[in-house]
Amino acid sequence: MDMENLIGETTEYDKKAALEVRKPKSWCKSVSAFANTLGGALIFGMADDGQIVGLTEPDSDAEKISEILKTRMEPIPEFRLRFHKIDDGKVLLILDVFKGEETPYYYSGDGTLEAFVRIGNESVRASATELKRLVLRGRNTSYDSQMTLYRGGGLRLFQAAGAL
């Protein structure tokens, strides 16, 4: 990934100037969204406008990220943390989040569980329909393969009752 040429935010990546430890939802919702959709990367140390600001304590930030993901994500998505040093010595921390198989992946905070999905360049709360789809995907099934309560004979019952 050529860091200097990343423009804006996309479906594949999100930028954060710094790690917000006191407001983990600000970036954990992106982790949930990436795990629930196609995967993606969070780049810490880069401002939204693309300016590389670097991190002052990248080692400490990496530990905090791991700890927050263990305590705030349910289930814990597969991820990879890596450092990227820019020519001028600034250090970025890249959190690669892989597309999950145990969907939905929830952010747990403020006494609630919330699942997010990535739509374009945003991480948004999953709708009821999207949540159902994620649950089915996590069970390795689909709407079409669901069992039905229909037992047959219903049409004849309606005809006999004069409904048709």
C-alpha beads as a LAMMPS data file, in Angstrom:
LAMMPS data file: protein, C-alpha beads

164 atoms
163 bonds

1 atom types
1 bond types

-500.0 500.0 xlo xhi
-500.0 500.0 ylo yhi
-500.0 500.0 zlo zhi

Masses

1 110.0

Atoms # bond

1 1 1 0.000 0.000 0.000
2 1 1 1.550 3.296 -1.116
3 1 1 0.724 5.461 1.915
4 1 1 1.630 8.796 0.362
5 1 1 -0.892 8.337 -2.451
6 1 1 -3.952 7.273 -0.482
7 1 1 -6.749 9.702 -1.274
8 1 1 -9.755 10.089 1.000
9 1 1 -11.347 7.052 2.615
10 1 1 -12.770 4.095 0.741
11 1 1 -14.526 0.785 1.206
12 1 1 -11.079 -0.764 1.779
13 1 1 -9.469 1.606 4.261
14 1 1 -10.132 4.206 6.927
15 1 1 -7.693 6.780 8.322
16 1 1 -7.259 7.924 11.921
17 1 1 -4.824 10.653 12.922
18 1 1 -4.404 9.066 16.367
19 1 1 -5.655 6.158 18.437
20 1 1 -8.640 7.304 20.488
21 1 1 -8.425 5.152 23.613
22 1 1 -11.190 7.036 25.437
23 1 1 -13.543 6.768 22.446
24 1 1 -12.870 3.294 21.042
25 1 1 -16.213 3.207 19.225
26 1 1 -14.832 5.871 16.869
27 1 1 -12.585 3.226 15.287
28 1 1 -14.026 -0.094 16.529
29 1 1 -17.102 0.479 14.397
30 1 1 -14.777 0.344 11.373
31 1 1 -13.308 -2.920 12.677
32 1 1 -16.828 -4.369 12.994
33 1 1 -17.766 -3.096 9.533
34 1 1 -14.634 -4.485 7.864
35 1 1 -15.095 -7.901 9.528
36 1 1 -18.787 -7.970 8.576
37 1 1 -18.230 -7.008 4.933
38 1 1 -15.144 -7.379 2.733
39 1 1 -12.319 -6.720 5.195
40 1 1 -10.169 -3.598 5.206
41 1 1 -7.448 -1.608 6.920
42 1 1 -7.405 1.095 9.560
43 1 1 -4.409 3.376 9.201
44 1 1 -3.429 5.107 12.445
45 1 1 -1.183 8.147 12.125
46 1 1 -2.767 9.574 8.979
47 1 1 -5.257 12.442 8.976
48 1 1 -8.437 12.335 6.881
49 1 1 -6.891 14.802 4.436
50 1 1 -4.007 12.365 3.794
51 1 1 -1.404 14.219 5.848
52 1 1 0.913 11.739 7.545
53 1 1 1.188 12.827 11.175
54 1 1 2.694 9.621 12.555
55 1 1 2.231 8.177 16.028
56 1 1 4.294 9.241 19.044
57 1 1 4.055 5.856 20.801
58 1 1 3.295 3.211 18.148
59 1 1 4.364 0.232 20.329
60 1 1 2.056 1.310 23.145
61 1 1 -0.744 2.026 20.663
62 1 1 -0.412 -1.487 19.208
63 1 1 -0.833 -3.003 22.674
64 1 1 -3.864 -0.807 23.362
65 1 1 -5.476 -1.773 20.062
66 1 1 -5.064 -5.481 20.819
67 1 1 -6.479 -5.049 24.321
68 1 1 -9.470 -2.993 23.169
69 1 1 -10.291 -5.486 20.415
70 1 1 -10.194 -8.340 22.957
71 1 1 -12.542 -6.533 25.355
72 1 1 -14.866 -4.625 22.986
73 1 1 -15.417 -6.940 19.999
74 1 1 -17.689 -9.979 20.036
75 1 1 -16.482 -12.287 18.573
76 1 1 -12.907 -11.089 18.123
77 1 1 -12.262 -10.718 14.388
78 1 1 -9.102 -11.951 12.721
79 1 1 -6.679 -9.080 12.343
80 1 1 -3.034 -8.216 11.747
81 1 1 -1.148 -5.259 13.232
82 1 1 1.889 -3.905 11.413
83 1 1 4.094 -0.854 11.456
84 1 1 4.940 1.235 8.419
85 1 1 7.806 3.710 8.606
86 1 1 7.732 6.672 6.229
87 1 1 10.946 8.117 4.728
88 1 1 10.884 11.078 7.144
89 1 1 10.854 8.682 10.138
90 1 1 7.161 8.962 11.019
91 1 1 5.528 5.694 11.984
92 1 1 2.072 4.523 10.997
93 1 1 0.248 1.612 12.566
94 1 1 -1.877 -0.429 10.176
95 1 1 -4.640 -2.665 11.464
96 1 1 -5.668 -5.132 8.764
97 1 1 -9.093 -6.630 9.518
98 1 1 -10.025 -9.741 7.578
99 1 1 -13.476 -10.620 6.271
100 1 1 -14.998 -12.687 9.042
101 1 1 -16.662 -16.064 8.876
102 1 1 -18.406 -15.832 12.266
103 1 1 -20.631 -12.879 11.470
104 1 1 -22.007 -10.695 12.840
105 1 1 -19.089 -9.020 14.605
106 1 1 -20.363 -6.668 17.287
107 1 1 -18.895 -3.679 19.074
108 1 1 -19.710 -3.943 22.768
109 1 1 -19.930 -0.650 24.599
110 1 1 -22.265 1.457 26.713
111 1 1 -24.209 -1.679 27.635
112 1 1 -25.197 -2.477 24.041
113 1 1 -24.022 -4.662 21.180
114 1 1 -23.896 -2.993 17.777
115 1 1 -22.942 -4.466 14.417
116 1 1 -21.668 -2.265 11.613
117 1 1 -21.235 -2.724 7.855
118 1 1 -19.139 -0.825 5.347
119 1 1 -21.116 1.132 2.776
120 1 1 -18.847 3.071 0.453
121 1 1 -16.461 5.020 2.647
122 1 1 -18.572 4.830 5.809
123 1 1 -19.080 2.379 8.643
124 1 1 -22.799 2.391 9.453
125 1 1 -24.981 0.484 11.912
126 1 1 -26.353 -2.688 10.326
127 1 1 -30.078 -2.555 9.584
128 1 1 -32.373 -5.363 10.739
129 1 1 -32.241 -6.932 7.275
130 1 1 -28.449 -6.693 7.085
131 1 1 -28.189 -8.181 10.576
132 1 1 -30.324 -11.173 9.508
133 1 1 -28.093 -11.645 6.468
134 1 1 -24.975 -11.525 8.658
135 1 1 -26.428 -14.090 11.078
136 1 1 -27.210 -16.428 8.181
137 1 1 -23.742 -15.932 6.682
138 1 1 -22.213 -16.715 10.073
139 1 1 -24.175 -19.981 10.040
140 1 1 -22.969 -20.645 6.481
141 1 1 -26.499 -20.587 5.088
142 1 1 -28.801 -18.262 3.125
143 1 1 -32.442 -17.208 3.006
144 1 1 -33.091 -19.623 0.144
145 1 1 -31.882 -22.633 2.112
146 1 1 -34.065 -21.955 5.164
147 1 1 -36.707 -24.462 6.208
148 1 1 -40.280 -23.350 5.685
149 1 1 -43.294 -23.931 7.884
150 1 1 -45.355 -24.542 4.758
151 1 1 -46.555 -28.163 4.710
152 1 1 -48.605 -28.097 1.507
153 1 1 -52.350 -28.356 1.220
154 1 1 -52.815 -24.730 2.217
155 1 1 -54.189 -23.794 -1.185
156 1 1 -56.865 -26.501 -0.974
157 1 1 -57.774 -25.296 2.520
158 1 1 -58.301 -21.763 1.157
159 1 1 -60.317 -23.082 -1.787
160 1 1 -62.523 -25.165 0.508
161 1 1 -63.163 -22.135 2.687
162 1 1 -64.220 -20.163 -0.403
163 1 1 -61.295 -17.773 -0.053
164 1 1 -60.161 -18.299 -3.648

Bonds

1 1 1 2
2 1 2 3
3 1 3 4
4 1 4 5
5 1 5 6
6 1 6 7
7 1 7 8
8 1 8 9
9 1 9 10
10 1 10 11
11 1 11 12
12 1 12 13
13 1 13 14
14 1 14 15
15 1 15 16
16 1 16 17
17 1 17 18
18 1 18 19
19 1 19 20
20 1 20 21
21 1 21 22
22 1 22 23
23 1 23 24
24 1 24 25
25 1 25 26
26 1 26 27
27 1 27 28
28 1 28 29
29 1 29 30
30 1 30 31
31 1 31 32
32 1 32 33
33 1 33 34
34 1 34 35
35 1 35 36
36 1 36 37
37 1 37 38
38 1 38 39
39 1 39 40
40 1 40 41
41 1 41 42
42 1 42 43
43 1 43 44
44 1 44 45
45 1 45 46
46 1 46 47
47 1 47 48
48 1 48 49
49 1 49 50
50 1 50 51
51 1 51 52
52 1 52 53
53 1 53 54
54 1 54 55
55 1 55 56
56 1 56 57
57 1 57 58
58 1 58 59
59 1 59 60
60 1 60 61
61 1 61 62
62 1 62 63
63 1 63 64
64 1 64 65
65 1 65 66
66 1 66 67
67 1 67 68
68 1 68 69
69 1 69 70
70 1 70 71
71 1 71 72
72 1 72 73
73 1 73 74
74 1 74 75
75 1 75 76
76 1 76 77
77 1 77 78
78 1 78 79
79 1 79 80
80 1 80 81
81 1 81 82
82 1 82 83
83 1 83 84
84 1 84 85
85 1 85 86
86 1 86 87
87 1 87 88
88 1 88 89
89 1 89 90
90 1 90 91
91 1 91 92
92 1 92 93
93 1 93 94
94 1 94 95
95 1 95 96
96 1 96 97
97 1 97 98
98 1 98 99
99 1 99 100
100 1 100 101
101 1 101 102
102 1 102 103
103 1 103 104
104 1 104 105
105 1 105 106
106 1 106 107
107 1 107 108
108 1 108 109
109 1 109 110
110 1 110 111
111 1 111 112
112 1 112 113
113 1 113 114
114 1 114 115
115 1 115 116
116 1 116 117
117 1 117 118
118 1 118 119
119 1 119 120
120 1 120 121
121 1 121 122
122 1 122 123
123 1 123 124
124 1 124 125
125 1 125 126
126 1 126 127
127 1 127 128
128 1 128 129
129 1 129 130
130 1 130 131
131 1 131 132
132 1 132 133
133 1 133 134
134 1 134 135
135 1 135 136
136 1 136 137
137 1 137 138
138 1 138 139
139 1 139 140
140 1 140 141
141 1 141 142
142 1 142 143
143 1 143 144
144 1 144 145
145 1 145 146
146 1 146 147
147 1 147 148
148 1 148 149
149 1 149 150
150 1 150 151
151 1 151 152
152 1 152 153
153 1 153 154
154 1 154 155
155 1 155 156
156 1 156 157
157 1 157 158
158 1 158 159
159 1 159 160
160 1 160 161
161 1 161 162
162 1 162 163
163 1 163 164
